[in-house]
Amino acid sequence: MESIFNHGVTEAERLVLTGGYPETQEEYFYGMGQDDAYADLYRLYKIRNDTDKALFFLEQITDIAFKNQFKMRPCCSVHS
């Protein structure tokens, strides 16, 4: 599964993505599906201010309702 760990996520970025909870890689993957991982990749690239890559990963999400959460709700995106 492609995830933030394939994209050189830093510890600081992981803390932002997890709301400050320092979870292990094993905890991160527990119950994770590919759409969840794509959502985190979207959020990771938002943190990095790389809009093109963020939108690329957003478009990879197959669950339309889940994808729309990121398109319609500012609460679901990460802002640096």
C-alpha positions, 0 to 999 in steps of 0.5 A: 500500500502506498502511504506517507512512509513511501514519501519521506514523511518527517516526524514533525509532519507525522505529528501534524497528521496525527494531531500530535499523537506520536503513533508507531508505524504499526499503529498507523497501518492498523485498520488502514485502507488505501483510500485512508492512505491516499487521504493522508498523502493528500494532507501531507502534500498540503502541509508541504504546500505542494497543491498539484501532488495533493490534488493528485492523491485526492483524485486517487481516492475511490470512495466518492463520499470520503473524497468529497469530505476533503473537497467541501470541508476545510476541517478535513484538510491540513493547513500549515 
